[in-house]
Amino acid sequence: MTALLQFGAMKLLLSVLLALIAWMATRRRTRPQVAHSVWLVVVTSMLVPLMIRVPMLDWASMLSSAGWGTDPAAIASRVDALANAATRVRLAPMVAMSFTWALVLIAIWLVGSFVVLVVSVTRVVRFHQALRRASRPPSPAEERLVALAAGDLRVRTPALTLVDATVAPLVWWKGLSPLLVLPAALPSRLSEEELRWILMHETAHISRRDHVVRCIEWLAVVAFWWNPVAWIARRQLHAAEEMHCDELVLTHAGPEPRSYARALVRVLEFLSQSSVLSPPALALSAVTSGHTNALERRFTMIIEHIPRARLSFGARAALWMLVALVGSLALVNVGASSAGAASSRSARDECDELATKVRAAIESGQLSLEDGKKTIAECQRRVKLEKAAREVQQAVASGEITEAQAQEKLKAISEAGEKMNASTPEERAAMRLKKQVEAGIITEEQAKALLAEMKAARGNPTAADCEKMKMEVAAAIKAGSPIAERAAEKVLKVCGG
């Protein structure tokens, strides 16, 4: 659950950073095409996975070969054996969380996304049904104007439908193909040239694939409705789209700028005379009565229009390469810096949560203080080992060490962790004796006899300890260990015959 919140926080940070870059790049008079591409990066960055994992080294298998598993369930099983089933202390990745603020935030996020999704889909369905009821075929003259506009923009002629309703000229969907929608009463209010300009404006949206961009921005708003950058970027995208379409009309149709501006004003006047059928978020409209500042900037750009040469194919390719590079660099950098940090924070959060539950188990008498300390120490050891594994992974990737050296390093780290984790003299001695057995200095029976002698020297052993020590000493005597007799004497002295 906390991973989802961390994902959202990193998305917020990345989107704010990219939005600031976009604002600085477009605050002066910038080509609408360039401004649109920059803000499109901001929107698409919200939908791209945050971290890109590059398979450089499988350090999980290296840990296993070093004799220490990375699966926290192994530690959880030990805790389960100590705690009561009703209040188990678990250390698994998907540890069950109590009803905390994290769950509340996640619930608000998901419920909000569901509400935005339902509302927007409902509006789309209702609008589509209203269009179907009010649609009628266009006249041959209107179809000819659409064909002329499509020819000037070098795109396939889109379908056109007229509707007996007051709606702004817009682009809608007809199956998987775009559809031009025009109010039936509007052509009588405009001259043939003015109508051609309006239709060319809508066809320009299709040539730019703005109807596809609408789907991308809609998904971003549904998923991240709580992020103000999503709404700001959406508005900036709309403004850049409209201004670039205006620029395409002025370039290809060649109207006098003020005449084209008057044609847009006539459309606004037409829409203001009666209630307007409001299009949903997925529609592309030539004019809208909202966003006065955007309309003002748009009319200013039209009237002060300066003819510009179209961006060459090389310039457009370079622009998209730059956009992709900026987006991917931000993506990879944030992912690379957050991958280790998020993993480390997640592990620390698990240890903090574990410590809280261990304390509760100790206070209720379901767990001893010694076992609780051991459990928390195990978790802390895992955090340190995983951090060391990431550092070793980076060293192997950079060529500083080989995989064989990495495995040796991890084995040494694991052994050091086990030694540090040993909380009693007997456990520390057991670690030392284990290494001596592995080195061939003493036998396993001799090590057991020495441990039995040490436990006997501690005094006050339990009956179970005595029984275990006697068995270990007997095994050592049978194996002919030279120290077994001495150990047997101490065990008999403490435990009795």
N, C-alpha and C positions, 0 to 999 in steps of 0.2 A: 504493500500500500504506500509506504513512504517513498518507494522508487517512483511511483506515478507523480507524487508531489515534487520530487527532485527533477523529474523530466519536465514538468510544467514550469518550474522555477528557471531551469536552464533555457527553455524555450522563450520565456519572458525576457531574460537577460539578452539572449541572442537577437530577438526581434527588436528590442529597444536600441541595441547597438547598431543594427542594420538600418533602422528607421532614422537614427541620427545621421548616419552616413548619407542616406538617401535625401534627407532634408537639406543637408549642407550642399549636396551635389545639385539639387534642383531649386534652391531658393532664388537664384537669379533666373533670368529668362533662358530657359533651356529648351531644346527641341522636345516637343511632346513625345516623340518616339523614344528618345533617350530617357526622359522622365518616367515613361510607362515601364520601360525595361528595368530601371533601377527599383521602382516600387514593386514590380513583379517579383524581384528577388526576395523582398521583405515578406511577401505573402507566401511564396513557395517554401521559404525556409521553415515556416511553421509546420509544413506537412512532410518534410523530409526527416527520416530518422536522425536522432540527435548524434549518435555515436556510430562511426564506421569502424568495425573491428577488422584489423588486418591480421590474418593468421601467421604470426611470426614464429611462435614457439608454444608448444603445448605444455605449459608449466604445471598443469594439474597432474599429467602423467609423470612429470619429473618429481613432484612431491610424493606420489605414490611409490616411485622407485626409491625415493630417499627414506621410505619407511614411515611416512606420515600422511594420512589421507586428508583431503581437503573437505570432505563431506561433513558438515556440522551435525548431521544426523547421528554420527558415531558418538559424538559428545552428548547429544540429546538422549541417547539410549541409556547412558550412564546416569544422567539426571533423573530419567524416568524411573529407574530402579530404586532411587532414593526417596522420591516424592510420592505423595498420595495421588491416585489417579484423578481425583477431582481438581487438584491444584498442581498439575505437572509443570515443571520448569522445562521448557523446550528451547532448543537453540538451533532451529531449522531456519532456512531462508524465508519461508513463508510462515513465520511465527504468527500465531493468532494474536491479534491486537485487541485491546479493550476499546470501549467506545470513547475515543479521544478526539481531540480537535482535528487530527489528521483524517480520521474517518468522516468527520463533519464536512471538512473542506472538499474531500473527494466526492462525497455525496452531492454537495452543492454543484460541483463541477459537472458531474455526470447528469444530474437532473436538469441543470441549465442547458446542457448540450441537447438533451432529449427534447426539452421544450422548444428550443430554437429550431430543431429539426422538424418537429411536428407542425409548428406554426408555419414555417416556410413551405413545407410540402403541401400543407392544406391550402395555402394561398396559391401555390402553383396549380393545384388541381382545380380550384374554383375559377381561377383566371382562364385556364385552358378550356373549361366547360363553357364559360361565358363567351369566349371567342368562337367556339364551335357553334353556339346557338345564334350568334349575331353575324357570322361570316357569310359573304357572298362573293362571287367571282369578280375580278376587275374587268374593266373595259379594254379593248384592244389598244387604245391610245396609252393607257396607263401601263400595260404590259410592254409597249414599245419603249416607253421612257425608262423602265427598269432594264430592258435589254441594252439601251444606250449607255446607261450608267455602268452596267457590268462590263460592257465593251471598253469603256474608257479606263476602268480599273483592272481590266484583264483578268476577270474572274468569271466563273460560270454563272449564268443568269439564275438568280434565286426565284423561288415561287413568291407570288404576291397575292394577298387576300385583303378584301375590304370588309370592315365591320361596321354595323349600324350601332355604334356607341361612341361616346366621346373618350377617346384614348389617344395618347401621344403616339406618333409614328415610331415603330419599334421593330426589333428583330426578335422573333420567337422561334420555338422549335416545332418542326413538323416531323415527328419520328426522330431520326438522327440527323436530319437536314435542317438548316436555318430557313426561316420563313419571314418575309417582310409583311408587316401588319400596318394598314393605313386606315384611318377613320374615313368612312364613305363620304362624309360631308366636307372633308378638307379640300379635295381637288377643286371644288367650286369656289373656294376662298382664295386660291392661288393661281397665278399665271402658269402657263405650261413650263416656262423656264424655272420658275420658283419651285414647282412640284418636282422637276427633274433634279434640282439641287438637293431637295429634301430626301428624295429616293436615293441619290448618290451617296448622301451622308450615311444612310442606313446600310447601303451596299458596302461602303468602306469599312463598316464594323465587321461585315462578313469576311472581307478580304484580309482583315487584320487578325481573324480568328478570335475576336473579342468574346464571342459566345462560349468558347472553350475556357477562356480566362475567367468568365463569370462563374463557371462551375468550380474552378480552383479556389477562387476567393470565397465562394459560398461554403465550401468544405472547411476552409480556414476559420471562418466566422463561427460555423457550427461547433468545431472542435475547440476553439479558443475564444468563445464569446466573452469571457471575462478579461481578455487582454485588450486594452484600448488600442494598441498598435494595429491589431487586426482591422478595427473599424476605421482608423485613420488611414491605413494603407489602402483600404477598399475605396474610400472617398477620393484619395489621390489618384488611384488607378482610373476611376470613372472620369475625373477631370482631364487626365492626360489622354484618355481614349477619345473623348469628345473633341478636344482641341486638335488632336492629330487627324481625326476624321474631317473636321472643318478645313484643316490645312490641305488634305487630299482633294476636297471639293474645290477649293480655290485654285489648286494647282492643275487639276485635270479638266474641270468644267470652265475655268477662267471667268467666273462672274466678277463684276465690280464688287469689292468687299462690302460697301455699304448696302448694295442691293441684296446680297446674300444675308447680311445681318437683318435687313427689313423682312426678308422671307421668314427667318426664325422668329422675329417679333410677331408676325402675323399668326404663326402657329401657336405661340403663347397666348395671344389674344383669343384665338379659337378655343383653346383649352380652358380659358378663364370664364367663358360664358355659361358653362354648365358644369355639373358634377362630373369629375373625371374618373374613369375606371382605372384605379391605381395598379400599375404592373408590379409583379413580384420581383424578388431580388435577381432572378435569372434572366430578366428581360433587358434589352438594350434600347434605350429611348433617345431620340435625337434631341429633345428638349424636355426640361422638367421645371416645374414651378418652384421647386425647393432649391436650397443652396445658392442664395443670392450672390455671395462672394464669388463662387465658381462661375456663375453666369456673367458677372461683371468682367472677370478676367478673360472669359471666353470672347465676349463681344469686343473687348479691348484688343485682343490678339487678332480678331477678324479685321477690324477697322485699320489697325496698324500693320496689316499683313505685309511682309517683305518676301517676295518670291525667293525660294531657296532651291538649290539643286537637290534632287533626291539622293539620299545616302546610297553610295555605291554598294555593290554586293560585298566587296572586301571590307568596307566600313561597317556594314551590318554584321558580317561574320565576326569582325574584331570586337564589336560591341557585345555580341552574345557570348563570345569567348571570355571577355572581361567580366561580364555578369556572372557567368558560370564559375570563373576563377574566384571572384570575390565571395560568392556564396559558398563554394566548396572549401575555400581557405577558412572562412569563419566557422563552417560546419566542422571541419576536421580539427581545427585548433581548439574549439570549445569541447568537441568530443574527446580529443586527446588529453586535454587538461582536466576534463571532468570525469573521464573513465576511471582513472586511479583514485581521484579525490572522492568521487561518488561511491566507489566500492569501499574505500577506507572509511568514509562517513557511515555507510550502511553497516559495516562490520562493527564500528564503534557504537552505533545505535543499538545493535543487537546485544552487545555486552552491557550497555547501560540498562536496557530493558531486562536482561537476564539478572543483573545485580539487584534490580528492584524486586523481581519475583523471588530471588534467592533470599533476600532479607525477609520478605513476607513468609516464606516457607520456614525460615529459622525461627522467626517470632512465634509462629503457630506450632512449633515443635515437630514439624514434619521433616526437617533437615537439620543435621548437626552443623555446628559452626565450622568444623574442620572440613566437612564435605562441601559446604557452601563456598569456602575459600578455594578449594580445589577446582570447583566448577567454574568459578569466575576466572581463576588463573588459566584454565584451559582455553577459555574464550579469548583472553588477552594474548595468550600464546599464538592462537590461530591468527589474530589480527596482525601480529608482528611477522609471522611466517608468510602470510599472504603479501604483506608489504615488501618483504625481502624477495619474494618470488617475482613480484613485478619489477623490482630493480634488477634482478638477475636476467629477467626477460629482456629488458631494455639493453643490458650489457651484451647479451648474445646477439640481439638485432643490430647493434652498432659494431659488432665484430671485435669487441674488447676481449671476450672470452668464448671458449667453445662450449658446446652442449655438455660434453663430459665434465668440463670444469664447473659448469653451472650445477650439474647434479651433485658434484662433490660439495660445492658451496651450500646447497640446500640441505644436504645430509648433515653437514657440520652445524648449520643453523638449527636444524631440528633437534640434534643431540644437545646443543647448548640450551635450547628451550626446555627440553625434558629435564635437564640438570637444574635449571633455574626453577622449574615447576615443582621439583621435589621439596616438600615442605617439612619433612621430618628427617632426623639423622639416619634412620633406617633406610628411607627411600634414597637419600643421597649416597649412602654406602652401597645400596643395591645397584645404583647406576655405575659406580666405580667398579664393583665386582663384575658386572656384566661386561664392561669394556675389557677387563683382565681375562675373562673367559673367552671373549671373541679374539683376543690377541694370543691365546694359548698359554698364558702365564700360569693359570690355575684351571682345574677342572670344574665342571658345573657342580659336582658333589661337594668339592671343597668350598665353593662359593656359598652353597646352601648351609654347610656346617658353620662357616664364619657368620652368616646372617643369624643362624640360630643362637650362636654364642653371644652375639651383640644384643639380640632380643632378650636373652636370659639375663644379661648384665643390666638391662634397663630396670628389671624388678617388677613385681606385681603383674605378671602376665595373666591373661584370661585362660580358662580351661581349653578353649579352642586353640589359643596360641601355643599352649603347652603340648597339646596333641600334635600340632603341626611341626613344632620344633623337634619332638621325639622322633617323628617319622623322617624328618630331614637328616637328623643325626644318625639314625639307624641305616639310612641309605648311604650316608658317607662312610660309616664303618664297614658296611658290606663292600663298598667300592675300594676299601683299603686306604682311605685318606689319612695322612699322618696327623692331621689336626682334629680328627673326629673324636678321639678319646677325650681330649681336653674339653671340647665343646659338650660332649656327653656329660662330663662331670658337672659343668656349670648348669646344664639343663636339669639334671637330677637334683642339684642343690636347690634350685629355685622352684621347680615344679613337684619335687618329691618322686618317690619310686613309681 
